[in-house]
């Protein structure tokens, strides 16, 4: 039997769902290869261990940037490796693939995602937009003439959408999400302390130590990196207020995008959102203090999906249950 698979091709992680089995793969979107020979050394979790730690002749690449393909060949290699790993393809079996993309991407970017999936040996490829799939994965019923609003904060993009009758009424996609917040922290520490830290250190600070609503100056963490003046290893103490300061501008750009979507929403649907609230999905939804910050600024109740990291791929699982409907929608 041919397998139907759903792929959340994220900037930070790739998640794969097989119909009837659930989530079978969740690995970082990273490939390690030799610079000169282009020989692949590792993909996914193994490559992630090497990120920022490779010798000169090896480079660890993130082939996805801002939710779209930045390096087509490497993305194809990564997808091929993952599909082999889950044994979704053989000589006689070619799977049907449902793959997600951000809203507001260009037709060229959309075709690149579709082509990368087709080249893995799929017999059919369907593309759906992330906020719609995330809403379905979060358990929202988008088939009725009622508004559902979702803010999906991933690694590369934040997708914001109001959905009704199985389609998007208004939407916006901005290339500000988890990775930009990491870079904000790196830049802030570099500027203020002349201390250079890596992406993994910045991500750890964001996930485990930040609070973006009521940061406490007394809560501090030691940060280790390289002093830009001496060139030697060095450490500094950073507090929560500084981490909030680093991310403040980017977070308010997400709030501005959400405000734009709300302003474009028809009044009847706005009333539904006021009653139901907005659902947050994606890894960024787990940032401490984010729900309170959004609630204060947007003046609407904010809810977090039960499993924000896996909403999109779980949504593909729901859509794959009715593959005929999916085919009709795509045609």
C-alpha positions as CSV (number, residue, x, y, z in Angstrom):
1,X,0.0,0.0,0.0
2,X,1.3,3.5,-0.9
3,X,1.8,5.7,2.1
4,X,0.3,9.2,2.4
5,X,2.7,11.5,4.3
6,X,2.5,15.0,5.6
7,X,5.6,17.2,5.9
8,X,6.1,20.4,8.0
9,X,9.1,21.7,6.2
10,X,10.2,24.2,8.7
11,X,13.2,26.6,8.9
12,X,14.2,25.1,12.2
13,X,12.8,21.5,12.1
14,X,11.3,19.0,9.7
15,X,8.4,17.0,11.0
16,X,6.8,14.1,9.1
17,X,3.5,12.4,9.6
18,X,2.5,9.0,8.1
19,X,-1.2,8.4,7.7
20,X,-2.2,5.7,10.3
21,X,1.1,6.1,12.2
22,X,1.3,9.7,13.4
23,X,4.5,11.6,13.7
24,X,7.4,9.4,12.6
25,X,10.2,12.0,12.4
26,X,11.1,15.3,14.1
27,X,14.6,16.5,13.3
28,X,16.4,19.8,12.8
29,X,16.6,21.2,9.2
30,X,20.4,21.0,9.0
31,X,22.8,19.2,6.7
32,X,26.6,18.9,7.3
33,X,28.8,18.5,4.2
34,X,32.4,18.7,3.1
35,X,33.1,22.1,1.5
36,X,35.2,20.9,-1.5
37,X,33.7,17.5,-2.4
38,X,30.1,18.4,-1.3
39,X,30.0,14.9,0.3
40,X,27.2,14.7,2.9
41,X,28.4,13.8,6.4
42,X,25.3,14.1,8.4
43,X,21.6,15.2,8.3
44,X,19.2,16.3,11.0
45,X,20.0,15.5,14.6
46,X,23.6,14.4,13.8
47,X,24.3,17.5,11.8
48,X,22.8,19.7,14.5
49,X,25.4,18.5,17.0
50,X,28.0,19.8,14.6
51,X,26.4,23.3,14.0
52,X,28.8,26.0,14.9
53,X,31.4,23.4,15.8
54,X,32.7,22.2,12.5
55,X,36.4,22.3,11.3
56,X,37.2,24.5,8.3
57,X,36.7,21.8,5.7
58,X,33.2,20.9,6.9
59,X,30.2,23.2,6.9
60,X,26.8,22.8,8.6
61,X,24.0,24.3,6.4
62,X,20.5,25.3,7.2
63,X,18.9,25.0,3.7
64,X,15.6,26.7,4.7
65,X,15.5,30.4,5.3
66,X,12.4,32.4,6.3
67,X,10.2,29.4,5.6
68,X,11.3,29.0,2.0
69,X,14.1,27.1,0.3
70,X,17.4,28.9,0.3
71,X,19.5,26.0,-1.1
72,X,17.4,23.8,-3.4
73,X,20.0,20.9,-3.8
74,X,20.6,20.6,0.0
75,X,16.9,20.7,0.8
76,X,16.3,17.9,-1.7
77,X,19.1,15.8,-0.1
78,X,17.7,16.5,3.3
79,X,14.1,15.5,2.3
80,X,15.4,12.4,0.5
81,X,17.4,11.3,3.6
82,X,14.4,11.7,5.9
83,X,12.0,9.9,3.5
84,X,14.5,7.0,3.3
85,X,14.8,7.0,7.0
86,X,11.1,6.6,7.6
87,X,10.9,3.9,4.8
88,X,8.0,5.8,3.1
89,X,9.3,4.9,-0.4
90,X,10.5,1.7,-2.2
91,X,10.8,0.3,-5.7
92,X,7.0,-0.3,-5.8
93,X,5.8,2.4,-3.4
94,X,5.6,6.1,-4.2
95,X,4.0,8.1,-1.5
96,X,1.6,11.0,-1.9
97,X,2.9,14.0,0.0
98,X,1.2,17.0,1.6
99,X,3.7,19.7,2.3
100,X,3.1,23.1,4.0
101,X,4.3,26.6,3.1
102,X,4.0,30.1,4.6
103,X,1.3,32.5,3.2
104,X,2.4,35.4,1.0
105,X,5.3,33.5,-0.6
106,X,5.9,34.0,-4.3
107,X,4.8,31.4,-6.9
108,X,8.5,30.7,-7.6
109,X,9.1,29.9,-3.9
110,X,6.0,27.8,-3.8
111,X,7.0,25.8,-6.9
112,X,10.5,25.2,-5.4
113,X,8.9,23.6,-2.3
114,X,6.7,21.5,-4.5
115,X,9.5,20.4,-6.8
116,X,11.8,19.5,-3.9
117,X,9.0,17.1,-2.7
118,X,8.4,15.7,-6.2
119,X,12.1,14.9,-6.6
120,X,11.9,12.6,-3.6
121,X,9.9,10.2,-5.8
122,X,6.4,11.2,-4.7
123,X,3.6,10.3,-7.1
124,X,1.5,13.3,-6.1
125,X,2.4,16.5,-4.1
126,X,-0.2,18.8,-2.5
127,X,0.6,22.2,-1.0
128,X,-1.3,23.9,1.8
129,X,-0.7,27.1,3.6
130,X,0.7,26.8,7.2
131,X,-1.8,28.9,9.2
132,X,-4.7,26.9,7.8
133,X,-3.0,23.6,8.6
134,X,-1.9,24.8,12.0
135,X,-5.4,25.8,12.9
136,X,-6.7,22.4,11.9
137,X,-3.9,20.7,13.9
138,X,-4.8,22.9,17.0
139,X,-8.3,21.4,16.9
140,X,-10.1,24.5,15.5
141,X,-13.2,23.8,13.3
142,X,-12.6,26.1,10.3
143,X,-15.5,24.6,8.2
144,X,-18.2,26.8,9.8
145,X,-19.1,30.4,8.9
146,X,-17.4,31.6,12.0
147,X,-14.0,33.2,12.5
148,X,-10.9,31.4,13.8
149,X,-7.7,33.4,14.2
150,X,-4.3,31.8,14.5
151,X,-0.8,33.2,14.9
152,X,1.8,30.6,14.0
153,X,5.3,31.7,15.1
154,X,7.8,29.3,13.6
155,X,11.6,29.5,13.1
156,X,11.6,31.6,9.9
157,X,8.1,33.1,9.6
158,X,5.2,34.2,11.6
159,X,1.9,33.5,9.8
160,X,-1.2,35.2,11.0
161,X,-4.6,34.4,9.5
162,X,-8.4,34.7,10.1
163,X,-10.1,31.6,8.8
164,X,-13.8,30.8,8.0
165,X,-15.6,28.3,5.8
166,X,-12.4,26.3,5.2
167,X,-10.4,29.3,3.8
168,X,-8.4,32.3,4.8
169,X,-10.4,35.6,5.0
170,X,-7.4,37.8,5.8
171,X,-3.7,36.9,6.4
172,X,-0.2,38.2,6.7
173,X,3.2,36.5,6.7
174,X,6.2,38.2,8.1
175,X,9.8,37.0,8.1
176,X,10.2,37.7,11.8
177,X,10.1,34.6,14.1
178,X,12.3,32.4,16.3
179,X,15.5,32.8,14.3
180,X,15.3,36.6,14.2
181,X,14.7,36.7,18.0
182,X,17.9,34.6,18.4
183,X,19.8,37.1,16.2
184,X,18.4,40.0,18.2
185,X,19.9,38.5,21.3
186,X,23.3,37.9,19.6
187,X,23.4,41.6,18.3
188,X,22.3,43.0,21.7
189,X,25.0,41.1,23.7
190,X,27.6,41.9,21.0
191,X,26.8,45.6,21.1
192,X,26.4,46.0,24.9
193,X,29.1,43.7,26.2
194,X,31.4,43.2,23.1
195,X,30.8,39.5,23.7
196,X,30.2,37.2,20.7
197,X,27.9,34.2,21.3
198,X,26.6,31.5,19.0
199,X,23.1,30.8,17.7
200,X,22.6,27.8,20.1
201,X,23.5,30.0,23.1
202,X,21.1,32.7,22.0
203,X,18.3,30.1,21.5
204,X,18.9,28.7,24.9
205,X,18.7,32.2,26.5
206,X,15.4,32.8,24.7
207,X,13.8,29.5,25.6
208,X,15.0,29.0,29.1
209,X,15.7,32.4,30.6
210,X,13.6,35.1,28.9
211,X,10.3,36.6,30.0
212,X,8.8,39.2,27.6
213,X,6.0,40.4,29.7
214,X,7.2,41.0,33.2
215,X,11.0,40.6,33.0
216,X,12.8,40.6,36.4
217,X,16.2,42.4,36.7
218,X,17.1,40.2,39.6
219,X,16.9,37.0,37.5
220,X,20.3,36.6,35.8
221,X,22.2,34.1,33.8
222,X,25.8,33.7,33.0
223,X,26.6,33.9,29.3
224,X,29.8,32.6,27.9
225,X,31.4,33.6,24.6
226,X,34.3,35.3,23.0
227,X,35.4,38.8,23.9
228,X,35.7,40.8,20.7
229,X,38.4,43.1,22.1
230,X,40.8,40.5,23.6
231,X,39.7,37.6,21.4
232,X,39.7,35.4,24.6
233,X,36.8,33.3,26.2
234,X,34.8,35.5,28.5
235,X,31.5,35.5,30.4
236,X,28.9,38.1,31.4
237,X,25.8,38.1,33.5
238,X,22.6,39.0,31.5
239,X,19.2,39.7,33.2
240,X,15.7,39.2,32.0
241,X,15.1,42.9,31.3
242,X,18.0,42.9,28.9
243,X,16.7,39.9,27.1
244,X,13.3,41.5,26.7
245,X,15.0,44.7,25.5
246,X,16.8,42.7,22.8
247,X,13.6,41.1,21.4
248,X,11.3,44.1,22.0
249,X,11.3,45.6,18.5
250,X,10.8,42.3,16.7
251,X,7.9,41.2,19.0
252,X,6.1,44.5,18.4
253,X,6.5,44.0,14.7
254,X,4.6,40.7,15.1
255,X,2.0,42.5,17.1
256,X,1.7,45.2,14.4
257,X,1.1,42.5,11.8
258,X,-1.6,40.9,13.9
259,X,-3.2,44.3,14.3
260,X,-3.2,44.8,10.5
261,X,-5.0,41.4,10.1
262,X,-7.6,42.3,12.7
263,X,-8.2,45.7,11.1
264,X,-8.9,44.0,7.7
265,X,-11.3,41.5,9.2
266,X,-15.1,42.0,8.5
267,X,-17.0,43.2,11.6
268,X,-19.1,40.0,12.0
269,X,-16.0,37.9,12.1
270,X,-14.2,40.4,14.4
271,X,-17.0,39.8,16.9
272,X,-16.3,36.0,16.7
273,X,-12.6,36.6,17.4
274,X,-13.5,38.8,20.4
275,X,-15.6,35.9,21.8
276,X,-13.3,33.1,20.9
277,X,-9.8,34.6,21.2
278,X,-6.7,34.0,19.2
279,X,-4.8,30.7,19.2
280,X,-1.0,30.7,19.2
281,X,0.9,27.9,17.5
282,X,4.5,27.1,16.6
283,X,7.6,27.0,18.8
284,X,7.5,30.8,19.4
285,X,4.2,30.4,21.2
286,X,6.1,28.9,24.1
287,X,8.2,32.1,24.8
288,X,7.5,33.0,28.4
289,X,5.2,36.0,28.9
290,X,4.2,36.1,25.2
291,X,0.5,35.3,25.8
292,X,0.2,38.1,28.4
293,X,2.0,40.5,26.1
294,X,-0.2,39.8,23.1
295,X,-3.3,39.9,25.3
296,X,-2.4,43.3,26.6
297,X,-1.5,44.8,23.2
298,X,-4.3,43.2,21.1
299,X,-7.0,43.4,23.7
300,X,-8.2,39.8,22.9
301,X,-7.9,36.6,24.8
302,X,-4.9,34.6,23.8
303,X,-4.8,30.8,24.0
304,X,-1.9,28.4,23.3
305,X,-2.5,25.3,21.3
306,X,-2.1,22.0,23.3
307,X,0.9,21.0,21.3
308,X,2.2,24.2,19.6
309,X,5.4,22.6,18.1
310,X,3.5,19.9,16.3
311,X,0.3,21.6,15.2
312,X,1.2,22.0,11.6
313,X,2.2,18.3,11.0
314,X,-0.8,17.1,13.1
315,X,-3.0,19.3,10.7
316,X,-1.5,17.5,7.7
317,X,-2.6,14.2,9.4
318,X,-6.2,15.4,9.6
319,X,-6.2,16.6,6.0
320,X,-4.7,13.3,4.8
321,X,-7.7,11.4,6.2
322,X,-9.8,12.9,3.4
323,X,-7.3,12.8,0.5
324,X,-10.2,13.0,-2.1
325,X,-11.3,16.4,-0.6
326,X,-7.6,17.5,-0.7
327,X,-7.3,16.6,-4.4
328,X,-10.6,18.5,-5.2
329,X,-9.4,21.6,-3.3
330,X,-6.0,21.6,-5.1
331,X,-7.6,21.1,-8.5
